[in-house]
Amino acid sequence: MTHPQKISTEQREPLRARRKGLAWGNLQSTRHSHTLVQQRRAMDSIALQLNERKSKGPENSVINPATTSSS
């Protein structure tokens, strides 16, 4: 069997994307895109938490376990 790296991306990616149920094209690898999605979700959740703390007030804007548990 040929090595996965030796197969061209045009042959490999449509099959892999279909298997994962992804609708995106031109993915370098589904594993790589998955880590990017996880990073983006983590950034979004952090941004949401910061926005919530800002809306509560300046005293709650500091990222601190004590302030988050007391609120």
LOTI-256657 format. One record per atom (N, C-alpha, C, CB): residue number from 1; x negated, y negated, z negated. Coordinates in nm, 2 decimals. Glycine has a CB too. Layout:
+------+--------+--------+--------+
| resi |      X |      Y |      Z |
+------+--------+--------+--------+
|  NUM |      X |      Y |      Z |
...
+------+--------+--------+--------+
//
This chain:
+------+--------+--------+--------+
| resi |      X |      Y |      Z |
+------+--------+--------+--------+
|    1 |  -0.08 |   0.12 |   0.00 |
|    1 |   0.00 |   0.00 |   0.00 |
|    1 |  -0.09 |  -0.13 |   0.00 |
|    1 |   0.09 |   0.00 |  -0.12 |
|    2 |  -0.04 |  -0.23 |   0.07 |
|    2 |  -0.12 |  -0.35 |   0.07 |
|    2 |  -0.11 |  -0.43 |  -0.06 |
|    2 |  -0.08 |  -0.44 |   0.19 |
|    3 |  -0.21 |  -0.51 |  -0.09 |
|    3 |  -0.21 |  -0.59 |  -0.21 |
|    3 |  -0.10 |  -0.70 |  -0.20 |
|    3 |  -0.35 |  -0.65 |  -0.23 |
|    4 |  -0.03 |  -0.73 |  -0.30 |
|    4 |   0.07 |  -0.84 |  -0.30 |
|    4 |   0.01 |  -0.97 |  -0.25 |
|    4 |   0.13 |  -0.86 |  -0.44 |
|    5 |  -0.11 |  -1.00 |  -0.28 |
|    5 |  -0.17 |  -1.13 |  -0.24 |
|    5 |  -0.19 |  -1.13 |  -0.09 |
|    5 |  -0.30 |  -1.15 |  -0.31 |
|    6 |  -0.21 |  -1.01 |  -0.03 |
|    6 |  -0.24 |  -1.01 |   0.12 |
|    6 |  -0.11 |  -1.02 |   0.20 |
|    6 |  -0.31 |  -0.88 |   0.15 |
|    7 |   0.00 |  -1.01 |   0.14 |
|    7 |   0.13 |  -1.03 |   0.21 |
|    7 |   0.16 |  -1.18 |   0.22 |
|    7 |   0.25 |  -0.95 |   0.14 |
|    8 |   0.20 |  -1.22 |   0.33 |
|    8 |   0.22 |  -1.37 |   0.35 |
|    8 |   0.34 |  -1.41 |   0.26 |
|    8 |   0.25 |  -1.40 |   0.50 |
|    9 |   0.34 |  -1.54 |   0.22 |
|    9 |   0.45 |  -1.59 |   0.14 |
|    9 |   0.58 |  -1.58 |   0.21 |
|    9 |   0.41 |  -1.73 |   0.09 |
|   10 |   0.58 |  -1.60 |   0.34 |
|   10 |   0.70 |  -1.60 |   0.42 |
|   10 |   0.77 |  -1.46 |   0.41 |
|   10 |   0.68 |  -1.63 |   0.57 |
|   11 |   0.69 |  -1.35 |   0.40 |
|   11 |   0.75 |  -1.22 |   0.39 |
|   11 |   0.79 |  -1.19 |   0.24 |
|   11 |   0.65 |  -1.12 |   0.43 |
|   12 |   0.71 |  -1.24 |   0.15 |
|   12 |   0.73 |  -1.20 |   0.01 |
|   12 |   0.84 |  -1.28 |  -0.06 |
|   12 |   0.60 |  -1.22 |  -0.07 |
|   13 |   0.84 |  -1.41 |  -0.04 |
|   13 |   0.92 |  -1.50 |  -0.13 |
|   13 |   1.08 |  -1.48 |  -0.11 |
|   13 |   0.89 |  -1.64 |  -0.10 |
|   14 |   1.12 |  -1.47 |   0.02 |
|   14 |   1.27 |  -1.45 |   0.03 |
|   14 |   1.32 |  -1.33 |  -0.04 |
|   14 |   1.30 |  -1.44 |   0.18 |
|   15 |   1.25 |  -1.22 |  -0.03 |
|   15 |   1.29 |  -1.10 |  -0.10 |
|   15 |   1.29 |  -1.12 |  -0.25 |
|   15 |   1.20 |  -0.98 |  -0.07 |
|   16 |   1.18 |  -1.18 |  -0.30 |
|   16 |   1.17 |  -1.20 |  -0.45 |
|   16 |   1.28 |  -1.30 |  -0.49 |
|   16 |   1.03 |  -1.26 |  -0.48 |
|   17 |   1.30 |  -1.41 |  -0.42 |
|   17 |   1.40 |  -1.51 |  -0.46 |
|   17 |   1.54 |  -1.44 |  -0.45 |
|   17 |   1.40 |  -1.63 |  -0.36 |
|   18 |   1.57 |  -1.36 |  -0.35 |
|   18 |   1.70 |  -1.29 |  -0.35 |
|   18 |   1.72 |  -1.20 |  -0.46 |
|   18 |   1.71 |  -1.22 |  -0.21 |
|   19 |   1.61 |  -1.13 |  -0.50 |
|   19 |   1.62 |  -1.03 |  -0.61 |
|   19 |   1.65 |  -1.11 |  -0.74 |
|   19 |   1.49 |  -0.95 |  -0.62 |
|   20 |   1.59 |  -1.23 |  -0.76 |
|   20 |   1.62 |  -1.31 |  -0.88 |
|   20 |   1.75 |  -1.38 |  -0.87 |
|   20 |   1.50 |  -1.40 |  -0.91 |
|   21 |   1.81 |  -1.39 |  -0.76 |
|   21 |   1.93 |  -1.46 |  -0.74 |
|   21 |   1.91 |  -1.61 |  -0.73 |
|   21 |   2.02 |  -1.44 |  -0.86 |
|   22 |   1.79 |  -1.65 |  -0.68 |
|   22 |   1.76 |  -1.80 |  -0.67 |
|   22 |   1.80 |  -1.85 |  -0.54 |
|   22 |   1.61 |  -1.82 |  -0.70 |
|   23 |   1.84 |  -1.97 |  -0.53 |
|   23 |   1.88 |  -2.03 |  -0.41 |
|   23 |   1.77 |  -2.13 |  -0.35 |
|   23 |   2.01 |  -2.11 |  -0.42 |
|   24 |   1.66 |  -2.14 |  -0.43 |
|   24 |   1.56 |  -2.23 |  -0.38 |
|   24 |   1.47 |  -2.17 |  -0.27 |
|   24 |   1.47 |  -2.28 |  -0.50 |
|   25 |   1.41 |  -2.25 |  -0.19 |
|   25 |   1.32 |  -2.20 |  -0.09 |
|   25 |   1.18 |  -2.25 |  -0.12 |
|   25 |   1.36 |  -2.25 |   0.05 |
|   26 |   1.08 |  -2.19 |  -0.05 |
|   26 |   0.94 |  -2.23 |  -0.06 |
|   26 |   0.89 |  -2.23 |  -0.20 |
|   26 |   0.93 |  -2.37 |   0.00 |
|   27 |   0.93 |  -2.13 |  -0.28 |
|   27 |   0.87 |  -2.12 |  -0.41 |
|   27 |   0.74 |  -2.05 |  -0.40 |
|   27 |   0.97 |  -2.04 |  -0.51 |
|   28 |   0.64 |  -2.10 |  -0.47 |
|   28 |   0.51 |  -2.03 |  -0.46 |
|   28 |   0.51 |  -1.90 |  -0.53 |
|   28 |   0.40 |  -2.12 |  -0.53 |
|   29 |   0.58 |  -1.89 |  -0.65 |
|   29 |   0.61 |  -1.77 |  -0.72 |
|   29 |   0.72 |  -1.79 |  -0.82 |
|   29 |   0.48 |  -1.71 |  -0.79 |
|   30 |   0.81 |  -1.69 |  -0.83 |
|   30 |   0.92 |  -1.71 |  -0.92 |
|   30 |   0.87 |  -1.72 |  -1.07 |
|   30 |   1.02 |  -1.59 |  -0.91 |
|   31 |   0.75 |  -1.66 |  -1.10 |
|   31 |   0.70 |  -1.67 |  -1.23 |
|   31 |   0.66 |  -1.81 |  -1.26 |
|   31 |   0.58 |  -1.57 |  -1.25 |
|   32 |   0.59 |  -1.87 |  -1.16 |
|   32 |   0.54 |  -2.01 |  -1.18 |
|   32 |   0.66 |  -2.10 |  -1.19 |
|   32 |   0.46 |  -2.05 |  -1.06 |
|   33 |   0.77 |  -2.08 |  -1.11 |
|   33 |   0.88 |  -2.17 |  -1.12 |
|   33 |   0.95 |  -2.15 |  -1.26 |
|   33 |   0.98 |  -2.15 |  -1.01 |
|   34 |   0.95 |  -2.03 |  -1.31 |
|   34 |   1.02 |  -2.01 |  -1.44 |
|   34 |   0.95 |  -2.08 |  -1.55 |
|   34 |   1.02 |  -1.86 |  -1.47 |
|   35 |   0.82 |  -2.09 |  -1.55 |
|   35 |   0.75 |  -2.16 |  -1.65 |
|   35 |   0.78 |  -2.31 |  -1.64 |
|   35 |   0.60 |  -2.13 |  -1.65 |
|   36 |   0.79 |  -2.36 |  -1.51 |
|   36 |   0.82 |  -2.50 |  -1.49 |
|   36 |   0.96 |  -2.53 |  -1.55 |
|   36 |   0.81 |  -2.54 |  -1.35 |
|   37 |   1.05 |  -2.44 |  -1.53 |
|   37 |   1.19 |  -2.46 |  -1.58 |
|   37 |   1.19 |  -2.46 |  -1.73 |
|   37 |   1.28 |  -2.35 |  -1.52 |
|   38 |   1.11 |  -2.37 |  -1.79 |
|   38 |   1.11 |  -2.37 |  -1.93 |
|   38 |   1.04 |  -2.50 |  -1.99 |
|   38 |   1.02 |  -2.25 |  -1.98 |
|   39 |   0.94 |  -2.55 |  -1.92 |
|   39 |   0.87 |  -2.67 |  -1.97 |
|   39 |   0.97 |  -2.79 |  -1.95 |
|   39 |   0.75 |  -2.70 |  -1.89 |
|   40 |   1.05 |  -2.79 |  -1.84 |
|   40 |   1.14 |  -2.90 |  -1.82 |
|   40 |   1.25 |  -2.90 |  -1.93 |
|   40 |   1.20 |  -2.89 |  -1.68 |
|   41 |   1.30 |  -2.77 |  -1.96 |
|   41 |   1.40 |  -2.76 |  -2.07 |
|   41 |   1.35 |  -2.81 |  -2.20 |
|   41 |   1.45 |  -2.62 |  -2.08 |
|   42 |   1.22 |  -2.77 |  -2.23 |
|   42 |   1.16 |  -2.82 |  -2.36 |
|   42 |   1.15 |  -2.97 |  -2.36 |
|   42 |   1.03 |  -2.75 |  -2.37 |
|   43 |   1.11 |  -3.03 |  -2.25 |
|   43 |   1.10 |  -3.17 |  -2.25 |
|   43 |   1.23 |  -3.24 |  -2.26 |
|   43 |   1.03 |  -3.22 |  -2.11 |
|   44 |   1.34 |  -3.18 |  -2.20 |
|   44 |   1.47 |  -3.24 |  -2.21 |
|   44 |   1.52 |  -3.23 |  -2.35 |
|   44 |   1.57 |  -3.16 |  -2.12 |
|   45 |   1.50 |  -3.12 |  -2.42 |
|   45 |   1.55 |  -3.10 |  -2.56 |
|   45 |   1.47 |  -3.20 |  -2.65 |
|   45 |   1.53 |  -2.96 |  -2.61 |
|   46 |   1.34 |  -3.22 |  -2.63 |
|   46 |   1.27 |  -3.32 |  -2.71 |
|   46 |   1.32 |  -3.46 |  -2.68 |
|   46 |   1.12 |  -3.31 |  -2.68 |
|   47 |   1.35 |  -3.49 |  -2.56 |
|   47 |   1.40 |  -3.62 |  -2.53 |
|   47 |   1.53 |  -3.65 |  -2.59 |
|   47 |   1.41 |  -3.64 |  -2.37 |
|   48 |   1.62 |  -3.54 |  -2.59 |
|   48 |   1.75 |  -3.55 |  -2.65 |
|   48 |   1.74 |  -3.58 |  -2.80 |
|   48 |   1.83 |  -3.43 |  -2.62 |
|   49 |   1.65 |  -3.50 |  -2.86 |
|   49 |   1.63 |  -3.52 |  -3.01 |
|   49 |   1.58 |  -3.66 |  -3.04 |
|   49 |   1.53 |  -3.42 |  -3.06 |
|   50 |   1.49 |  -3.71 |  -2.96 |
|   50 |   1.44 |  -3.85 |  -2.98 |
|   50 |   1.55 |  -3.95 |  -2.96 |
|   50 |   1.32 |  -3.88 |  -2.89 |
|   51 |   1.63 |  -3.93 |  -2.86 |
|   51 |   1.74 |  -4.03 |  -2.83 |
|   51 |   1.84 |  -4.02 |  -2.95 |
|   51 |   1.81 |  -4.00 |  -2.70 |
|   52 |   1.87 |  -3.91 |  -3.00 |
|   52 |   1.96 |  -3.90 |  -3.11 |
|   52 |   1.91 |  -3.97 |  -3.23 |
|   52 |   1.99 |  -3.75 |  -3.14 |
|   53 |   1.78 |  -3.95 |  -3.26 |
|   53 |   1.72 |  -4.02 |  -3.38 |
|   53 |   1.72 |  -4.17 |  -3.36 |
|   53 |   1.58 |  -3.96 |  -3.40 |
|   54 |   1.69 |  -4.21 |  -3.23 |
|   54 |   1.69 |  -4.36 |  -3.21 |
|   54 |   1.83 |  -4.42 |  -3.23 |
|   54 |   1.64 |  -4.39 |  -3.07 |
|   55 |   1.93 |  -4.34 |  -3.19 |
|   55 |   2.07 |  -4.39 |  -3.20 |
|   55 |   2.11 |  -4.40 |  -3.35 |
|   55 |   2.17 |  -4.31 |  -3.12 |
|   56 |   2.06 |  -4.31 |  -3.43 |
|   56 |   2.09 |  -4.31 |  -3.58 |
|   56 |   2.03 |  -4.43 |  -3.64 |
|   56 |   2.04 |  -4.18 |  -3.64 |
|   57 |   1.91 |  -4.46 |  -3.62 |
|   57 |   1.85 |  -4.57 |  -3.68 |
|   57 |   1.70 |  -4.56 |  -3.68 |
|   57 |   1.90 |  -4.59 |  -3.82 |
|   58 |   1.63 |  -4.67 |  -3.71 |
|   58 |   1.48 |  -4.67 |  -3.71 |
|   58 |   1.42 |  -4.58 |  -3.82 |
|   58 |   1.43 |  -4.81 |  -3.72 |
|   59 |   1.49 |  -4.56 |  -3.93 |
|   59 |   1.43 |  -4.48 |  -4.04 |
|   59 |   1.44 |  -4.33 |  -4.00 |
|   59 |   1.51 |  -4.51 |  -4.17 |
|   60 |   1.52 |  -4.29 |  -3.91 |
|   60 |   1.53 |  -4.15 |  -3.87 |
|   60 |   1.45 |  -4.12 |  -3.74 |
|   60 |   1.67 |  -4.11 |  -3.85 |
|   61 |   1.38 |  -4.23 |  -3.68 |
|   61 |   1.31 |  -4.21 |  -3.56 |
|   61 |   1.18 |  -4.13 |  -3.58 |
|   61 |   1.28 |  -4.34 |  -3.49 |
|   62 |   1.13 |  -4.12 |  -3.70 |
|   62 |   1.00 |  -4.05 |  -3.72 |
|   62 |   1.03 |  -3.90 |  -3.72 |
|   62 |   0.94 |  -4.09 |  -3.86 |
|   63 |   0.95 |  -3.83 |  -3.65 |
|   63 |   0.97 |  -3.68 |  -3.64 |
|   63 |   0.91 |  -3.62 |  -3.77 |
|   63 |   0.90 |  -3.62 |  -3.51 |
|   64 |   0.99 |  -3.58 |  -3.86 |
|   64 |   0.95 |  -3.54 |  -3.99 |
|   64 |   1.05 |  -3.44 |  -4.05 |
|   64 |   0.93 |  -3.66 |  -4.09 |
|   65 |   1.00 |  -3.32 |  -4.09 |
|   65 |   1.10 |  -3.22 |  -4.14 |
|   65 |   1.18 |  -3.27 |  -4.26 |
|   65 |   1.02 |  -3.10 |  -4.19 |
|   66 |   1.13 |  -3.36 |  -4.34 |
|   66 |   1.20 |  -3.41 |  -4.46 |
|   66 |   1.32 |  -3.50 |  -4.41 |
|   66 |   1.11 |  -3.50 |  -4.55 |
|   67 |   1.30 |  -3.58 |  -4.31 |
|   67 |   1.40 |  -3.67 |  -4.27 |
|   67 |   1.51 |  -3.59 |  -4.19 |
|   67 |   1.35 |  -3.79 |  -4.18 |
|   68 |   1.47 |  -3.49 |  -4.11 |
|   68 |   1.57 |  -3.42 |  -4.04 |
|   68 |   1.65 |  -3.33 |  -4.13 |
|   68 |   1.50 |  -3.33 |  -3.93 |
|   69 |   1.59 |  -3.27 |  -4.23 |
|   69 |   1.67 |  -3.18 |  -4.32 |
|   69 |   1.76 |  -3.26 |  -4.41 |
|   69 |   1.57 |  -3.10 |  -4.41 |
|   70 |   1.72 |  -3.39 |  -4.45 |
|   70 |   1.81 |  -3.47 |  -4.53 |
|   70 |   1.93 |  -3.52 |  -4.46 |
|   70 |   1.73 |  -3.58 |  -4.60 |
|   71 |   1.91 |  -3.55 |  -4.33 |
|   71 |   2.02 |  -3.61 |  -4.25 |
|   71 |   2.13 |  -3.51 |  -4.22 |
|   71 |   1.97 |  -3.67 |  -4.12 |
+------+--------+--------+--------+
//
